[in-house]
């Protein structure tokens, strides 16, 4: 087995991008700009044989980015949106959110599930973040997000502290593994989270990310909620406990404490955050030479850390700058090179993986790399952004298949 040639990679990526263009077009259907795209939408539906209005509506809801379009000031890039379906939602009123879930504890819905396990936060009760829950179809999941902007530092950290991604995952795919993520905030509070940052603050003269960690050991930064949400959301305090160089992974590990500010009266205990900063990956490109091995070591390190902390429900948040190219490639490589975090959780036959735009064309339908990239893009657009990034997936997957790793 050998990886595809550059010409073959270009054709594969071309097919994946064409499907991405379909999703992008449909995503405009739930925004005020729909009239500009109506003719193209109808042509696309005709080509895909989606003729019933009810089916068209389902497709449009599946790929909706309406909340992203409503919150443009919270997006780092104007063309990178978060699908509403898989987007992490943050409680606007944390106290109300916890108390409501507690009231529902033990009650059962018609299908036997605990109500608090799978109910979605209502739109009026939830805040926006450019971040999506991403599953790989065989038991592992992460959160893909943009590098936080100054205006989104608080919602980003609040989402981690309240375990909002776990709740979203439970809503989409059922409450297992684990128990109700909301009730856990009181009975079994989250102990740890992992953040993998795949970009430096600047590349050349371009700002790719903003500093959101304290810069000195022992120091803290406090982030305040938006003024109109101050009554229902706590201030967030982030303290840098220590930094550890990890030469094998070309990374810096920062260990931090994340907690509501001391003045806040809210029953969420502090948690530990392990932040890995990996800077050996150029934007749109891929690591080269020794940096490839160091990236693989980073994947193994994060996998080991997550398993150590699994009992506390350890979420893994991954971001580069936009949260799609390097982020998607990292997740795909983790899926291809590592064992599933929860191997008993098979999402592959889940209804949410029945793509509204149909399966990949042959012969890519049975191609493990193309299928994985397409699956990731069903949950967040443009994942694994460049030809070089898709090629790296094939190269390392081939090496693993040949027993070279």
MIDRENMAR-914742 format. One record per residue (C-alpha): z, x, y; residue number from 1; residue in three letters. Coordinates in Angstrom, 1 decimal. Example, Ala and Ser with C-alpha at 12.3 -4.5 7.8 and 13.67 -1.06 7.14 Angstrom:
REM residues 2
7.8 12.3 -4.5 1 ALA
7.1 13.7 -1.1 2 SER
//
This chain:
REM residues 405
0.0 0.0 0.0 1 UNK
-0.9 1.3 3.4 2 UNK
-0.4 -0.1 6.9 3 UNK
-3.3 -1.8 8.6 4 UNK
-5.7 0.2 10.7 5 UNK
-5.6 -0.1 14.5 6 UNK
-8.6 -2.5 14.3 7 UNK
-6.9 -4.7 11.8 8 UNK
-3.7 -4.7 13.9 9 UNK
-5.7 -5.8 16.9 10 UNK
-7.1 -8.7 14.9 11 UNK
-3.7 -9.7 13.5 12 UNK
-2.1 -9.6 17.0 13 UNK
-5.1 -11.5 18.4 14 UNK
-4.4 -14.3 15.9 15 UNK
-0.7 -14.3 16.7 16 UNK
-1.5 -14.3 20.4 17 UNK
-3.9 -17.2 20.1 18 UNK
-1.1 -19.3 18.5 19 UNK
1.2 -18.1 21.3 20 UNK
-1.3 -19.5 23.8 21 UNK
-1.2 -22.8 22.0 22 UNK
2.5 -22.9 22.4 23 UNK
2.4 -21.8 26.0 24 UNK
-0.1 -24.6 26.8 25 UNK
2.0 -27.3 25.1 26 UNK
5.1 -26.0 26.8 27 UNK
3.7 -27.0 30.2 28 UNK
3.5 -30.6 29.1 29 UNK
7.1 -31.4 29.9 30 UNK
6.9 -29.8 33.4 31 UNK
5.7 -31.1 36.7 32 UNK
2.6 -29.0 36.4 33 UNK
1.3 -31.0 33.5 34 UNK
-1.6 -32.7 35.4 35 UNK
-3.2 -29.2 35.8 36 UNK
-3.3 -28.8 32.0 37 UNK
-4.0 -32.4 30.8 38 UNK
-7.6 -31.8 29.8 39 UNK
-6.8 -28.6 28.0 40 UNK
-3.9 -30.3 26.2 41 UNK
-6.1 -33.1 25.0 42 UNK
-8.7 -30.6 23.8 43 UNK
-6.0 -28.7 21.9 44 UNK
-4.6 -31.8 20.3 45 UNK
-8.1 -32.7 19.2 46 UNK
-8.6 -29.3 17.7 47 UNK
-5.3 -29.4 15.8 48 UNK
-5.9 -33.0 14.7 49 UNK
-2.7 -34.2 16.5 50 UNK
-3.9 -37.6 17.5 51 UNK
-0.9 -39.9 17.5 52 UNK
1.1 -40.1 20.8 53 UNK
4.3 -39.9 18.8 54 UNK
3.2 -36.6 17.1 55 UNK
2.0 -35.2 20.5 56 UNK
5.4 -36.0 22.0 57 UNK
7.1 -34.2 19.1 58 UNK
5.1 -31.1 19.7 59 UNK
5.8 -31.2 23.4 60 UNK
9.5 -31.5 22.8 61 UNK
9.4 -28.7 20.2 62 UNK
7.9 -26.2 22.7 63 UNK
9.5 -27.6 25.9 64 UNK
10.5 -25.0 28.6 65 UNK
11.5 -27.6 31.1 66 UNK
15.0 -26.2 31.7 67 UNK
13.6 -22.7 32.3 68 UNK
11.1 -24.1 34.9 69 UNK
14.0 -25.9 36.6 70 UNK
16.1 -22.7 36.8 71 UNK
13.5 -20.1 38.0 72 UNK
16.1 -18.2 40.0 73 UNK
17.9 -17.4 36.7 74 UNK
14.8 -16.0 35.0 75 UNK
14.2 -12.2 35.3 76 UNK
10.4 -12.7 34.9 77 UNK
8.5 -15.7 36.1 78 UNK
6.4 -15.9 32.9 79 UNK
9.2 -15.5 30.3 80 UNK
10.8 -18.8 29.5 81 UNK
13.3 -20.0 26.9 82 UNK
12.3 -22.8 24.6 83 UNK
14.7 -25.7 25.2 84 UNK
15.0 -26.4 21.5 85 UNK
16.7 -23.1 20.6 86 UNK
18.2 -22.2 24.0 87 UNK
21.9 -21.4 24.2 88 UNK
23.7 -24.0 26.2 89 UNK
26.9 -23.2 28.0 90 UNK
29.6 -25.8 28.7 91 UNK
29.9 -26.7 32.4 92 UNK
33.5 -27.8 31.8 93 UNK
35.1 -25.6 29.2 94 UNK
38.4 -27.6 29.1 95 UNK
36.5 -30.9 28.5 96 UNK
34.3 -29.3 25.9 97 UNK
37.3 -28.1 23.8 98 UNK
39.3 -31.2 24.2 99 UNK
36.4 -33.4 23.2 100 UNK
35.8 -31.4 20.0 101 UNK
39.5 -31.5 19.2 102 UNK
39.5 -35.3 19.4 103 UNK
36.5 -35.3 17.0 104 UNK
38.2 -32.9 14.5 105 UNK
38.3 -34.5 11.1 106 UNK
36.1 -37.4 12.0 107 UNK
32.9 -37.8 10.0 108 UNK
29.5 -38.9 11.0 109 UNK
27.3 -41.1 8.9 110 UNK
25.9 -38.1 6.9 111 UNK
29.3 -36.7 6.2 112 UNK
29.2 -33.8 8.7 113 UNK
32.1 -33.2 11.0 114 UNK
31.0 -34.6 14.4 115 UNK
32.1 -31.6 16.3 116 UNK
30.1 -29.3 14.1 117 UNK
26.6 -30.5 14.9 118 UNK
26.6 -32.5 18.2 119 UNK
24.5 -30.9 20.9 120 UNK
25.9 -30.3 24.4 121 UNK
24.4 -33.0 26.6 122 UNK
22.1 -31.7 29.3 123 UNK
24.4 -32.9 32.1 124 UNK
27.3 -31.1 30.5 125 UNK
25.6 -27.7 29.9 126 UNK
24.4 -24.8 31.9 127 UNK
21.2 -22.8 31.5 128 UNK
20.7 -19.3 30.2 129 UNK
17.4 -17.5 29.3 130 UNK
18.6 -16.9 25.8 131 UNK
17.5 -18.3 22.4 132 UNK
19.1 -18.4 18.9 133 UNK
16.7 -16.6 16.5 134 UNK
16.8 -16.9 12.7 135 UNK
14.6 -15.0 10.3 136 UNK
14.3 -17.6 7.6 137 UNK
16.4 -15.8 5.1 138 UNK
19.9 -15.8 6.3 139 UNK
20.2 -13.6 9.4 140 UNK
20.4 -14.7 13.0 141 UNK
20.8 -13.3 16.5 142 UNK
20.6 -14.2 20.1 143 UNK
17.6 -12.9 22.1 144 UNK
18.1 -12.9 25.8 145 UNK
16.8 -11.3 29.0 146 UNK
18.9 -8.5 30.6 147 UNK
21.4 -10.5 32.7 148 UNK
20.7 -10.8 36.4 149 UNK
23.6 -10.6 38.9 150 UNK
23.4 -14.4 39.2 151 UNK
23.6 -14.8 35.4 152 UNK
26.3 -12.3 34.5 153 UNK
29.0 -15.0 34.5 154 UNK
27.1 -17.5 32.3 155 UNK
26.0 -14.7 30.0 156 UNK
29.5 -13.6 29.4 157 UNK
30.9 -17.1 29.3 158 UNK
28.4 -17.9 26.5 159 UNK
29.7 -15.0 24.5 160 UNK
33.4 -15.9 25.1 161 UNK
32.9 -19.5 24.2 162 UNK
30.7 -18.7 21.2 163 UNK
28.1 -21.0 22.5 164 UNK
25.4 -19.4 20.4 165 UNK
27.3 -20.1 17.2 166 UNK
27.6 -23.7 18.3 167 UNK
23.8 -23.9 18.9 168 UNK
23.1 -22.4 15.6 169 UNK
25.4 -24.9 13.9 170 UNK
23.6 -27.7 15.7 171 UNK
20.2 -26.5 14.6 172 UNK
20.9 -25.4 11.1 173 UNK
24.1 -27.0 10.0 174 UNK
27.7 -25.8 10.4 175 UNK
27.7 -23.3 7.5 176 UNK
28.5 -20.4 7.2 177 UNK
31.9 -20.8 8.8 178 UNK
33.6 -23.8 10.2 179 UNK
33.3 -25.7 13.5 180 UNK
32.7 -23.1 16.2 181 UNK
34.3 -25.3 18.9 182 UNK
37.5 -26.0 17.1 183 UNK
37.7 -22.3 16.2 184 UNK
38.2 -21.5 19.8 185 UNK
41.7 -22.8 19.4 186 UNK
42.6 -22.4 15.8 187 UNK
40.4 -19.3 15.0 188 UNK
39.3 -17.7 18.3 189 UNK
36.3 -15.4 18.2 190 UNK
37.6 -11.8 17.8 191 UNK
34.4 -9.8 18.5 192 UNK
30.8 -9.9 19.6 193 UNK
28.1 -7.3 19.6 194 UNK
25.6 -6.6 22.4 195 UNK
22.6 -4.4 21.7 196 UNK
20.9 -3.2 24.9 197 UNK
17.4 -1.7 24.4 198 UNK
16.6 -0.7 27.9 199 UNK
18.0 1.5 30.6 200 UNK
18.7 0.2 34.1 201 UNK
15.4 1.7 35.4 202 UNK
12.2 3.0 33.9 203 UNK
10.2 5.0 36.4 204 UNK
10.9 3.3 39.7 205 UNK
11.2 -0.2 38.2 206 UNK
14.5 -2.0 37.8 207 UNK
14.6 -3.2 34.2 208 UNK
18.3 -4.3 34.0 209 UNK
21.3 -4.6 36.2 210 UNK
24.7 -3.0 35.5 211 UNK
27.1 -5.6 34.2 212 UNK
29.6 -3.3 32.4 213 UNK
32.4 -1.5 34.2 214 UNK
31.4 2.1 34.8 215 UNK
34.8 3.8 34.2 216 UNK
37.2 3.6 31.3 217 UNK
40.2 1.5 32.2 218 UNK
38.4 -0.3 34.9 219 UNK
37.5 -4.0 35.0 220 UNK
34.9 -6.3 36.7 221 UNK
35.5 -10.0 37.3 222 UNK
32.7 -12.5 37.5 223 UNK
33.1 -15.8 39.2 224 UNK
31.4 -19.1 38.2 225 UNK
29.1 -20.8 40.6 226 UNK
31.0 -22.7 43.3 227 UNK
30.0 -26.1 42.0 228 UNK
31.2 -25.2 38.5 229 UNK
34.5 -23.5 39.5 230 UNK
36.6 -26.5 38.5 231 UNK
35.4 -26.4 34.9 232 UNK
34.6 -22.8 34.2 233 UNK
37.0 -19.8 34.2 234 UNK
36.4 -16.5 36.0 235 UNK
35.5 -13.8 33.5 236 UNK
37.1 -10.4 33.3 237 UNK
35.4 -7.5 31.5 238 UNK
37.4 -4.3 30.9 239 UNK
36.0 -1.1 29.6 240 UNK
38.4 0.3 27.0 241 UNK
36.5 3.4 25.8 242 UNK
33.0 4.9 25.3 243 UNK
31.8 6.7 22.3 244 UNK
28.6 8.7 22.1 245 UNK
26.7 8.1 18.8 246 UNK
24.1 10.9 18.6 247 UNK
22.8 9.7 15.2 248 UNK
21.7 6.5 16.9 249 UNK
20.8 7.9 20.3 250 UNK
23.2 5.4 21.7 251 UNK
26.4 5.0 23.7 252 UNK
28.9 2.6 22.2 253 UNK
31.2 0.9 24.8 254 UNK
34.2 -1.0 23.6 255 UNK
35.3 -3.7 26.0 256 UNK
37.7 -6.6 26.3 257 UNK
36.3 -9.9 27.4 258 UNK
38.7 -12.6 28.6 259 UNK
39.3 -15.4 31.1 260 UNK
40.7 -13.9 34.3 261 UNK
44.5 -13.7 34.2 262 UNK
44.8 -16.4 36.8 263 UNK
43.0 -19.0 34.7 264 UNK
44.9 -21.5 32.6 265 UNK
42.5 -21.9 29.6 266 UNK
43.3 -21.4 26.0 267 UNK
40.7 -18.9 25.0 268 UNK
42.2 -15.5 23.9 269 UNK
40.6 -12.2 24.8 270 UNK
37.9 -10.8 22.5 271 UNK
36.4 -7.4 21.8 272 UNK
32.8 -6.7 22.7 273 UNK
30.9 -3.7 21.1 274 UNK
28.1 -2.8 23.4 275 UNK
25.4 -0.4 22.2 276 UNK
23.0 1.1 24.8 277 UNK
19.9 2.6 23.2 278 UNK
17.5 4.2 25.7 279 UNK
14.9 5.8 23.3 280 UNK
12.5 2.9 23.5 281 UNK
9.8 2.7 26.3 282 UNK
8.8 -0.7 27.6 283 UNK
5.9 -2.3 25.7 284 UNK
5.8 0.7 23.5 285 UNK
7.8 2.0 20.5 286 UNK
10.1 4.9 19.7 287 UNK
8.3 8.1 18.5 288 UNK
9.3 11.0 16.4 289 UNK
13.0 11.4 15.8 290 UNK
13.7 8.3 17.9 291 UNK
12.3 6.2 15.1 292 UNK
15.0 7.4 12.7 293 UNK
17.6 7.0 15.3 294 UNK
16.5 3.4 15.8 295 UNK
16.9 2.8 12.1 296 UNK
20.4 4.4 12.2 297 UNK
21.2 2.0 15.1 298 UNK
20.1 -1.0 13.0 299 UNK
22.3 0.2 10.2 300 UNK
25.3 0.9 12.5 301 UNK
25.1 -2.6 14.0 302 UNK
24.7 -4.2 10.6 303 UNK
27.8 -2.3 9.4 304 UNK
29.8 -3.3 12.5 305 UNK
28.9 -7.0 12.2 306 UNK
30.0 -7.0 8.5 307 UNK
33.3 -5.4 9.5 308 UNK
33.8 -8.2 12.0 309 UNK
32.3 -11.1 10.1 310 UNK
35.6 -12.9 9.5 311 UNK
35.8 -13.4 13.3 312 UNK
32.4 -14.9 13.5 313 UNK
30.7 -11.9 15.2 314 UNK
27.6 -12.9 17.2 315 UNK
24.9 -10.3 17.9 316 UNK
23.2 -10.5 21.2 317 UNK
20.1 -8.4 21.8 318 UNK
18.4 -7.8 25.1 319 UNK
15.9 -5.4 26.6 320 UNK
14.5 -6.3 30.0 321 UNK
12.6 -9.6 29.3 322 UNK
14.2 -10.1 25.9 323 UNK
10.9 -10.5 24.0 324 UNK
9.1 -7.2 23.2 325 UNK
11.7 -4.6 22.2 326 UNK
14.2 -7.4 21.4 327 UNK
11.8 -9.2 19.0 328 UNK
10.8 -5.9 17.4 329 UNK
14.4 -4.9 16.8 330 UNK
15.2 -8.3 15.2 331 UNK
12.1 -8.1 13.0 332 UNK
13.0 -4.6 11.9 333 UNK
16.5 -5.6 11.1 334 UNK
15.2 -8.5 9.0 335 UNK
12.8 -6.3 7.2 336 UNK
15.0 -3.2 6.6 337 UNK
18.5 -4.8 6.1 338 UNK
20.1 -7.2 3.8 339 UNK
20.6 -10.7 5.2 340 UNK
24.0 -11.2 6.9 341 UNK
24.5 -14.5 5.1 342 UNK
22.2 -14.3 2.1 343 UNK
23.2 -17.7 0.8 344 UNK
21.8 -19.4 3.9 345 UNK
18.2 -20.1 3.2 346 UNK
16.5 -21.6 6.3 347 UNK
13.0 -21.0 4.9 348 UNK
12.5 -24.7 4.0 349 UNK
14.2 -26.1 7.1 350 UNK
12.2 -28.8 8.9 351 UNK
12.4 -26.7 12.1 352 UNK
10.1 -24.2 10.4 353 UNK
7.4 -26.7 9.8 354 UNK
5.3 -25.5 12.7 355 UNK
3.8 -28.3 14.8 356 UNK
0.7 -26.2 15.3 357 UNK
0.2 -25.7 11.6 358 UNK
0.6 -22.6 9.4 359 UNK
-1.0 -19.2 10.0 360 UNK
-4.6 -19.0 8.8 361 UNK
-5.4 -17.2 5.6 362 UNK
-5.0 -14.4 4.7 363 UNK
-2.1 -13.9 7.2 364 UNK
-0.2 -16.9 5.7 365 UNK
1.1 -14.6 2.9 366 UNK
1.5 -11.5 5.2 367 UNK
5.2 -10.8 5.5 368 UNK
4.9 -9.1 8.9 369 UNK
2.6 -11.6 10.5 370 UNK
4.6 -14.5 9.1 371 UNK
7.9 -13.1 10.4 372 UNK
6.5 -12.4 13.9 373 UNK
5.0 -15.9 14.1 374 UNK
8.4 -17.4 13.0 375 UNK
10.2 -15.5 15.7 376 UNK
7.7 -16.7 18.3 377 UNK
8.3 -20.3 17.2 378 UNK
11.9 -19.8 18.5 379 UNK
11.2 -17.6 21.6 380 UNK
7.7 -16.9 22.9 381 UNK
6.1 -13.4 23.0 382 UNK
8.5 -11.8 20.5 383 UNK
7.1 -8.4 19.3 384 UNK
4.9 -8.2 22.4 385 UNK
2.5 -5.4 21.9 386 UNK
0.0 -4.0 19.3 387 UNK
2.2 -0.9 19.0 388 UNK
5.3 -2.9 18.3 389 UNK
3.6 -4.9 15.5 390 UNK
2.1 -1.7 14.1 391 UNK
5.6 -0.2 13.9 392 UNK
6.8 -3.1 11.8 393 UNK
4.0 -2.5 9.3 394 UNK
4.6 1.2 9.2 395 UNK
8.3 1.0 8.5 396 UNK
7.9 -1.9 6.1 397 UNK
5.3 0.1 4.2 398 UNK
7.7 3.1 4.1 399 UNK
10.4 1.0 2.7 400 UNK
8.1 -0.6 0.1 401 UNK
7.1 2.9 -1.0 402 UNK
10.7 4.0 -1.3 403 UNK
10.6 6.6 1.5 404 UNK
13.7 5.2 3.2 405 UNK
//
